[in-house]
Amino acid sequence: MENFAYHRPAKVADAVKAMKKAKDGKFLSGGHTLIPALKQGLANPTDLIDLSGLNKGGVKVGAKSVTVSAGTAHADVAADKGLKKAIPGVAILAGGIGDPHVRHRGTIGGSVANNDPAADYPSACLALGATIHTSERKIPAEKFFTGMFSTALKSSEVITAVEFPIPKKSGYAKFPNPASLYAMVGVFVAQMGDGSVRVAVTGAGPGVFRVPEMEAALAKNFSAKSLEGLSVKSKGLNSDMHASAEYRAHLIGVMARRAVTAAK
Ligand SMILES: Cc1cc2nc3c(=O)[nH]c(=O)nc-3n(C[C@H](O)[C@H](O)[C@H](O)COP(=O)(O)OP(=O)(O)OC[C@H]3O[C@@H](n4cnc5c(N)ncnc54)[C@H](O)[C@@H]3O)c2cc1C
């Protein structure tokens, strides 16, 4: 690990200022991705700008949406009674991230900013049509996740909250990698108030993506049965030592049916 200057701003605006001044700065939230990267020398910032005292508003359930402050730990999202009632799929998702240590330190803001292709939250954001609130604008999830480990964020932009519209029903199912607990495949299903359905997949490809064929079938009949016989092509999916692209394609069908069955 190289030396760096450490900043602990009291306001989001000060964090942005510190980042603009830094030669090669990095924001720090729960540190569960960034600290290992620093230790391994994969990131060598000149300045570390600690956001851990900021964006601590927790979970706020409104009439039409639930807003989660960026500094909220996964365990607090999973335990929030209002969120569990409004969007059960998000509570299930947060409660299945990593192990208890990861869930108590890792934050929704850090997870979304990092956009790991096997992270859980991007699927909920895309399926629910979430809005990412930042220090300077509001970004729809469709425009936010731009590719593997990349997002629409500018280098000095801080995520302040994630706002999820409240659906009629939501469900999440993941097949975790037994070693890391990240998703080999995770599928989030949301049935919205107008009857439309959105299905988003994480872990299977280089980035989170939707499955229009499943969405159309579920909009006609929201049941696991209506997904029978639908298959996802393996072309373009990840293939590695953990699973082939064909296996991941198969898992998408299985996880989608489980997510629909679990949806409430
Ligand atoms: C053993 C292990 C198992 C895990 N298993 C899972 C899993 O099953 N599913 C899953 O989804 N994740 C998993 N994770 C990741 C975990 O969810 C972390 O929470 C996530 O990687 C990053 O969140 P963080 O708060 O720790 O962010 P940090 O590590 O502090 O930061 C991550 C990145 O986001 C940037 N950043 C952080 N906050 C902001 C912000 N507010 N605005 C702009 N940029 C910001 C940082 O600059 C950095 O680039 C696992 C991690 C570990 C170590």
The ligand as a Gaussian input file, in Angstrom:
#p B3LYP/6-31G(d) Opt

LIG

0 1
 C      -15.914000     -11.293000       1.000000
 C      -16.843000     -10.372000       0.265000
 C      -18.042000     -10.870000      -0.214000
 C      -18.914000     -10.020000      -0.908000
 N      -20.075000     -10.557000      -1.379000
 C      -20.911000      -9.756000      -2.078000
 C      -22.138000     -10.268000      -2.596000
 O      -22.527000     -11.426000      -2.378000
 N      -22.912000      -9.425000      -3.328000
 C      -22.571000      -8.109000      -3.547000
 O      -23.314000      -7.389000      -4.204000
 N      -21.436000      -7.591000      -3.053000
 C      -20.599000      -8.376000      -2.324000
 N      -19.456000      -7.838000      -1.796000
 C      -19.161000      -6.406000      -1.985000
 C      -19.811000      -5.575000      -0.885000
 O      -21.180000      -5.548000      -1.181000
 C      -19.344000      -4.083000      -0.802000
 O      -20.307000      -3.428000      -0.126000
 C      -19.180000      -3.364000      -2.112000
 O      -18.123000      -3.943000      -2.782000
 C      -18.704000      -1.914000      -2.024000
 O      -19.312000      -1.205000      -1.019000
 P      -18.411000      -0.399000       0.023000
 O      -19.343000       0.462000       0.792000
 O      -17.574000      -1.353000       0.777000
 O      -17.547000       0.555000      -0.935000
 P      -15.986000       0.898000      -1.004000
 O      -15.170000      -0.333000      -1.065000
 O      -15.635000       1.892000       0.040000
 O      -15.954000       1.641000      -2.421000
 C      -16.172000       0.914000      -3.614000
 C      -16.058000       1.866000      -4.812000
 O      -17.156000       2.772000      -4.842000
 C      -16.720000       4.142000      -4.753000
 N      -17.708000       4.781000      -3.866000
 C      -18.078000       4.365000      -2.627000
 N      -19.095000       5.125000      -2.171000
 C      -19.342000       6.055000      -3.130000
 C      -20.292000       7.115000      -3.238000
 N      -21.189000       7.384000      -2.277000
 N      -20.269000       7.885000      -4.363000
 C      -19.390000       7.636000      -5.359000
 N      -18.468000       6.632000      -5.305000
 C      -18.455000       5.850000      -4.202000
 C      -15.308000       4.075000      -4.174000
 O      -14.529000       5.162000      -4.601000
 C      -14.807000       2.765000      -4.768000
 O      -14.375000       2.970000      -6.086000
 C      -18.576000      -8.643000      -1.102000
 C      -17.375000      -8.157000      -0.599000
 C      -16.508000      -8.986000       0.079000
 C      -15.232000      -8.422000       0.618000

